[in-house]
Amino acid sequence: MSLSAKFLLVIASLTAGLLIVTISAFLMIRDVQQDTEAMSNHVLPAVETFDALEVNLHKNRSIVLELLHSHSADEVTGLLEEYKEATNSTSRLLDEVRLRFTRTESDRALYQDIIQARSKVVRERTAIIALVQAGRAANGLEKWQALDADIDVVEGLYREGRRRTQNTAHEVLLASRETLASSKNRAIALTLIAISVGLVLAVTVYRKIAKPIQDLSQELQVFQQSPDLNMRFEVRSMSELEVISRSLNMLMDWVRDNARQQEMQRDMISRMANHDNLTGLPLWRLGKDRLLMAMAQADRARQNFALMFLDLDGFKAVNDTHGHAAGDAVLKEVAQRLSQQLRHVDTVARIGGDEFVVILGPVADEAVARHIGGRIIAALTHPIHFQDQPLLVGVSIGMAIYPQHGKDADTLLKAADQAMYAVKRAGKNNFAFAMDPSDA
């Protein structure tokens, strides 16, 4: 065989070997790209959609609560517009879930459970809103407990959907690792064929293709054995592997950042659901939980504690004369002054409007309650300045001692409320204790 023929044979062998290896690498990239596209087009949007559904759920919960405590037709109208917008947004998000999430029989079953549970919540919310529009907010509050439980069911279904999509993301990562491992074996086999036609081809193929793929596969195996989202894959010089390595790094960054965002969103949602947006004080939902805890602790220790019901004097006049902005400024300052007068073991919560509840820590008698009540009244005698104008409000306080004036939360709160109204009738800006049941 002539030298030129041998040369052509070597060139043809090298070309064939390189062509086969190139095709193998192309197939590997195609498989990984398919997994990446599945992640980008279905799995990741599904996770984000479930997060958005949970945020909308808590927004609707907050809107209905505000409706139940609304005091004006304008405020009710604005809240109904917000409710309609959030409900429409939820419907659009559920369409996204049906499009991207329902790919298995179990997913379709979960989707149907979500639709049925949400339909029940919507019916109950609609009934409550109708009561609010009819001026029967008190009846709506009676229905709220059942609605709250059903909302928790829907929230649990949303979390189950998000958990499934996150598991799918993990499975896609594992599938990518397996694809890369299979491609590594194919590339090594082709490299051995190339060795038969030339040592140079074998070394070149190994250095340029097989070794980088092997390293990337080993890194994926290490990640599978010890998952660490802070781990980074080495970026190879070969453009396709560089794209894969960078894509895997970006995917891991997204998973880590998404987990942090979910934790922050859960904290934010919990605070929005349990704290007043204006004053930052706990809402009565959280305040009642703390009241029940205080009652349980008092029962165990055989101690007493005091409950105060506070209603501002002159607050309506401030709103009517200076506007709602002034009223908001007064409520913020009152909340701050109340917190300053209480101890670290005490709790102050806003019920709604200009009404507050204070839960004092364990006290042996009425003396501590009298002392703190006097401090609160004194603190609110100082003017509250708004736009260089001094605003004056007072406070009427009704006090009840547990278990003397009530052995359950509702009875104790009612006793304090009645004592507060007695102060209002007697001239306001003072405090009084509830009547003993034996004297009623």
N, C-alpha and C positions, 0 to 999 in steps of 0.2 A: 504494500500500500504506500502510495507516495506521501511525501511530507505534507503536501497541500491537502491531500485527502484526510490524513490524520488530523491536520489542523482543523479542517472543516468538521470532522467527526467530533473533535473535542468541543468546538464552538457549538455544534448542534446539541451535544450532550449537556453542555453548560446551559444553553438556552432552554432545552427541555426541562432540565432540573429546576432552573429558576422560574420557568413558567408554571410548573406544577406547584412549587412552593408558593408562588404568588397567588395562584388560584386557591390554595389552602388557606392562606392568610385572608384572602377576600371573603371566603366562606365564614371564617371565624368572625371577621368584623361584621358581616351581615347578621350572624346569629346574635352577637352582642347588641347590635343596633336594634334588632327586633325586640330584645328584652328592654332596652332603654326606651324605645318608642312606646311599648306597653306601659312602662312606668310613667312616662311623661303624659300619655294620652288618657290613661284610665286610673291607675292606682293613686298617683299623687293628687290629681284633681279631686278624686273621691274623698281622700283624707281631708283636703281643704274644705270640701263641700260639707262634710259632717261637722267640722269645726264651726263653719258659718251657721249651720242649722242650730247648733247648741247655743251660739250667741243670740240668734233670733228668738229661740225659745225663752231665754232668760229676759230678753228685751220685752217680749209679750207679757211675761209674768209681771215685770216691773210696771208696764203700762196699765194692766188691769188693777194692780194694787193702787196706783195713783188715781185711777178712775174711782175706785171705792172711797177714796178720801178727798175727792175733788169738791170744791166749794162754789164753783161758778160754771155757767153754761159755756162761756168761752173756753175755759180750761178743759171741759169735757169734749168740746168740739175738736180742739187741737190734739188731745190724746187719741180721739177716735181716728183722726187722720193718720197719726203715727202708727196706730194699731193696724189700720188697713194697709199701709205701706209695708210694715213688717210681715203681715200675713201673705201679701202678694209675693214678697221676696222669698218667703218660705216655700211657696208653691213652685216658684221657679227653681229653687235649689232641689226640691224633691224630684223635679223633672231631670235635673242633672244626675241625681243619684240613680234614678231608673236607667238612664242612658249609660252610665259609666260603672255602676256597682253591681247591677243584677245580671251576673254572668253565670251563676250556678243556681241550682234549684234551692239550696239553702239561703242564698242571697235574695232570691225572689220571695221566699217565704218571709224573711226578715223585713223586706221592703213592704210586704202586705201588712205585717204586724205594725210597722211604723205608720202606714196610712190609716189603719183602723184606729190605733191609739190616738193619733193626731186628730182624726175626725171627731172622736169622743171629746177631746180637749176643746176643739173649736166649738162644738155644740154647747158645752158647759160654759165656755167663755162668752159665747153669744147670749146665753141666758142671763149671765151676770151683767153683761153690758146693757141688756134690755132693762134689767132692774134698775141700773144706775140712771139710764135715760128716763125711766118712769119716776125717778126720785125715791127709789127704794133701796138705797145703798146698804142699809142695815140688813135687808134680806140677802143682798149679794154677798155680804161678808159671811153669812151663814153657809152659803154654798161654796165659799172659797176653800175650805179645808179639803173637800172632796176633789176640787179642781187641782189643788196643789199636789195631792197624791198622784193624780193622773199625769200631771206634768212631769213628775219624777219618773214615772214609767216611760214616757216618751224620751226623756233625757237618757235613761238607761239603754234604750234601743239605739239612740244615736251613738252612744259610746261603744256599743257592741259592733255597730257598722264600722266605726273608725278602727276598732281593734282588728277586725277582719282585714281591712285594707292595709293596715300596718303589717300584719302577718303576710299578706300577699307581697308587699314590698320586700320583706325578708326572704321570701321564697324566690323572688326574681333575682335577688343578689346571689343566692345559692345556685340558681340556674346559670347565672353568668359565670360563676366559678367553675361549674361542671363543664360548661361550653369551652372555657379557656383551657381546662385540663385536657379535654378531648382534642382540641386543636393543637395543644403542645405535643401530644403523642403522634398526631398525624404529621406535624412538622418534623419531629425527630425521625420518624420512619422515612420521610422523603429525603432528609439529610443523609441518612445511611445509603440511600440509592445514589445520591449525588456523589458520595465518597467513592463509589465504584467507578465513576468516570473521571474523577480528579480530586486530589487532596485539597487543592485550592478551593474547589467548589464546596467541599464538605466543611472546611474551616469557615468559609465565608457565610454559608447558610447558617451554621451553628451560631456564629458571632452575631449575625445580623437579625436572625429570626428566632431560632430555637431557644437560645439562652434568655433573651428578654421575656419570651412567653413563659418559660419555665419559672423565672423569677416572679413574674406577675401572678402565676398560678400559686406559687408557694406563699406569696403574701396573702392571697385570698384564703388559702388553707389556714394560715395563722389567724386571720380574722375570724374564720368560722369557729376555730377552737376557742379563741379568746376574743369575743367581739369588743372592739374599742373604737368608738366613733372619732377619737382623736388621732387614730392611726392614719398615716398618709402613704399612698402608693408612690413608688419611685416613678418619675416621668422619664420614659425612654426616649431615645433620639429618633427612633422610627416613628413616622408621623401617625400611622394608624394606632400603634400601641400608645403613643402619646395622647391621642384622642380618648382611647379607652381609659388610660390611667387618670387623665384629667376628669373624665366623666364620672368615674368611680369616686374620685375625691370630692367632686361637686355633689354627687348623690349622698355621700356620707355627711358632708357639711349640711346639706338640706335636712337630712334625718335628724341630726343633732340640733340644728337651729329650730326645726319644727317642734321637737320635743320640748325645748326651752319655751317657745312661744305658747305651746299648749299649756304648760305649767303657769306661765304668766297670765294667759287668758282665763284659766280656771280660777286663779287668785282674784283677777279683776272681776270676773262674773260673780264670784262669791261675795266680794265686797259690795258690788252694785246691788246684789239681791238682799244684803243684810245691813247696809248702811245708807243713811240719808245723803243724797247727792249735794244738798245745800249746806248742811251743818257738819257732815262727816260723822254724826252720832249714829249709834246702832238704831235700826228700825225696831218696831215693836215685835216683829217676828223673832229677831235675835234677842231682844230684851225679855220676851216671854220665856225663851229657853233658859236664860240666866236666872229668871225668877224661879223657874222650876228647880234649877240646880241649887239656888239658895234655900228653897224650901226643903229639899232633900238633905242638905248639909245641916240645916237647923234641926231637923228631926233626929238625925244621928247624934248630934252634939247636945240635943235638948236645950237649944238656945232660941232666942227671939231675934227677929230683924224687922226693920221698918221699911214700908213702901210709901213713897210720896207721889201724889198726882198733882202736877203743876199746870196752871193755865195762866197765861200772861194777861195782865190788866191793861187796857188801853191800846192793845195791838191793832184792833180794827180801826181805831181812829188814826193811827199812824199810816196804815194802808190807804185809808180814804183820803187823807190830807196830803200825804207826800208820795204816794204811789207804791207799787209792789217792789220796786228796787230798794226803797227805804225799808219796807217790811222785811225783805231778804237780809239786808244789812243788820237789822235788829235781831233776827233769828240767829244769824251767825255769831253775833257778839254775845247774845244770851247763852248760846251753847258753850262758848268759850268760858264765860264767867261761871256757869254751872260746874263745868269740869274742874275749874280752879278751886272751887269751894268743897269739892268732894275728896275723899280719901282713895288710895289706890285699890281698896277692896270694894268700893262702891261702883255702881253702874248707872249711867244716865242714858235714856233712850228717847227718841222722838216718836210720838204716836202719830202725829199729823197736825197740820195747821200750826197753832201756837200752844200745843199741849205736849207735855213731857212727863216721863215717869222716871223716878229715881229709886233704885234699890240699894238700901244701905246694908253694910256688912253686919255681922252679928252684934247686937246690943243687948245689954242686960235689962234696960228699962227705957222709958220715954225721954230721958234726959239728953241722950246723944242726939236723938231725932229732933228735939226742940232746939238744941244748940246749932245743928247744921241747918235746920229750917230758918233760924234767925240769921245765920250767915248768908244764906241765899237771898233772903229778902233785902238784907243790907247791901249786898253786892249789886242788886238790880235797882237800887235807889239812885245810883249815879247815872247821869245822862249818857246816852249813846249818841255820838256825833256822826252825822251823815251830811256830807256836802256842807260843812261848817254850820249845820243846824243841830241843836241839841234835841234829841228825842227822848221822851220820858215814858217808861212803862213800869208797871209793877207786876206782882205775881201773887196769885192765891194758891195756897198749898193745902191739900188734904192728906192726912197721914193715917196709915193703918199699920197695926202691929201684928205680925204673924206669931203664933196662930190665934191670938186673942180676938182679932176682928175678921178672921176668915181662914179656913183650913185648906182652901184650894185657890188657885190663881185668879179665877174669875170673881169669886166672892171677895177676895182681898182687894182686887183692883176696884170693884164696885164700891166697897166701903170707903176707900180713899177718894174716889170720884165724888161720892155723896158728901164727904167732909169738905171737899174743895168747894162744891156748890154752896154749902152752908157758909163758908167764908165769903163767897161772892155776895150772898144775900145780906151778910152782916156788915158789909162795907169794903171788902176786898183788901188786897195787899197785907195779908196776914196768913197764919196757918192755924189749923185745928185738927184734932184727932177724931177718928171715926167713933161713932157710938158703939158701946159694947152691945153684942146681940141680946144680952139679958135686959138691957135698958130700952130696946127698940119696941 
